[in-house]
Amino acid sequence: MANLILDERDQQFVLNEMLNVGTLCESPHFADFSTETFDMIMGEAQKLAVKEIFPTLKESDEQGCRLENGQVHVPECFHRPYKLFVEGGWNSMCFPQEYGGQGLPQVIRFASMDWFAHNFSFLSYPGLAEGAAHLVLTYGTEDQKKRYFSRMVTGEFGGTMCLTEPAAGTDVGSLTTKAIRQPDGTFRIKGTKLFITVGDSDLVNNVVHPVLARIEGDPAGTGGISIFLVPKYLVNDDGSLGRRNDYEIGKIEEKLGIHGSATCLINFGDNDDCYAELLGGERQGMKIMFQMMNEARISVGMQGLTSASTAYLHALSYARERLQGSSLLDMKNPEAPRVPIVQHPDVRRMLLWMKSNVDAMRGLMYYAASAIDRETVAKDDAEKDKWNGVLELLTPICKAYCSDVGFKITELAMQVYGGYGYCEDYPICQFMRDEKIASIYEGANGIQSLDLVGRKLGMKKGAYFMALLTEMSSTIALYRDALPDLVPDFQEAVNALGEVGMFFAQCGKQGKFFVPIAHAYPFLMMMGKIVCAWILVWQAGIAKGKLDAIGKSNKVNPADMIAWASFVKENRDAAFYSGKLSSARYFIKNVLPEVYAVVRAIKSEDISVVEIFEESFASA
């Protein structure tokens, strides 16, 4: 195994055999690129990840960040890879070329991040800056783009996302940070923000904070919120840095994981002189910030995938090396040789559960990214709207399902290691600690489920939901004959998903609003399983065709199990494609049936979670 970050063969399969990313180059938008270019980019991403970023994982966790004299110092080991990262243009891959970017497809950026996001502490520094820069590019004035965006793209300036306050987390509309209008058209910000990822660092010489605040006199609630750019150092007209702005880093949070990422409390305007510039229009703050929030939610899904991927590969490597017990055939023989634990059925169960979910999540995340590109190259408004709708629908699933399942995979990886996995001698503890935050930030997963059920299912009167079901049905039609033992089971699950969608719509018409609300999270996880089953059926269909061709060209009959087993052990392609069929079969037969229990629970219309008296949770 060349690395323990991700299976590069699987990445190539998803990009080239499943999604056929090379077809994007047929569009004028991406005509400058080719599949050879994409392959070269993946090779460079792997080198940077394996040689520079992965080696900082343990050291950065142990060293953490420190706050001295108002300045955050990140782990020293981050400085070299950050320099290489920004010099390589990895934080500007998808920005337009006329603004200093490379104009690459989003799916190639996501695939690159698949190499980097295993060390989310490191990636959070350029990642947050990239998201903030995108806001400036989309909504900023030409002057703001000149002073801020151009240097955020080069990695000279950092960026954040300042929403959360001590009394206004998910309920952003209750924020109290205020903006005071100045005669020259600028503003002064006053208030406190907390849980600000990479709120400061010594990797950059300036940090640009997009800050949500309410202009004095504007109405309460989210409708009265605006967004402002608050630089750490003001930028003069000639581009030089001016005075230090009036805000202070109050503290760095002590967290369970991602110790290398500085999560800060920031006090703005203690001296009433915190300079700020309006970004976009007044009272448009939530609309503007949602662009960055949605991008961040997809990134959190990538965090779930990459944590799961590296945890699985570490567990697999350990299981192949760890000798424990005898084979099943020799259990009664005390003199039998010890065998690698990968041969034990329950260990294989855990590994196959992990593999099938990692395979599915990689396909899902890359598919979501490709939806952005398909919208970009679409030839008419209807097609653009379709791909936008697919992305809207999948965003809460990417974020919530992949973060929760990603954490579960780190947990199972620890189980494979046994007691050693619970010790810090091995990296599994850190994988688990670092991944846990993913289900909490960028909108806790319960919020994602409410977004899915309360907004996304009904968008365009359900047209987006139907478009996704249609995509699944196309896969069913394509592989019905090739996968007769899998497609009918998947078809049944798709039908169940459609039925629950209609059931929720009927509940809304009948005024039974608490039914979909009470079951929103179980539904999201149910839909996530069905979407993942779709990805796996899609992949299995491709693999089946490739396996048939391999068997024919090598004159090996897959029906001859002994000959075929011997052949697969020697042929890497056959082993890979066979693994795809095993992933799909295991998931369809063992994981997918779980959705029917959720369907039954939803249709019971039980709303105990709403009806229970608060006093009944526990006696005083």
ABEGO torsion letter per residue (X at the ends): XABAABBAAAAAAAAAAAAGAAAAAABAAAAABBAAAAAAAAAAAAAAAAAAAAAAAAAAAAAEBBBBGGBBBBBAAAAAAAAAAAAAGAAAAABBAAAGBAGBBAAAAAAAAAAAAABAAAAAAAAAAAAAAAAAAAABBAAAAAAAAAAAAAGABBBBBBABBAABBABAAABABBBBBBAAGBBBBBEBBBGBBGABBAABABBBBBBBBBBBGBBBEAAABBBBBBBABBBBAAGBBBBBBBBBBABBBBBABGAABBBBBBBBGAAGABBBBBBEBBGAAAAAAAAAAAAAAAAAAAAAAAAAAAAAAAAAAAAAABBBEBBAAAAABAABBBBBAAABAAAAAAAAAAAAAAAAAAAAAAAAAAAAAAAAABABAAAAAAAAAAAAAAAAAAAAAAAAAAAAAAAAAAAAAEAAAABAABAAAAAAAAAAAAAABGEBAAAAAAAAAAAAAABGGGAAAAAAAAAAAAAAAAAAAABAAAAAAAAAAAAAAAAAAAAAAAAAAAGBAAAAAAAAAAAAAAAAAAAAAAAAAAAAAAAAAAAAAAAAAAGBBAABAAAAAAAAAABAAAAAAAAAAAAAAAAAAAAAAAAAAAAAAAAAGBAAAAABBAAAABBX
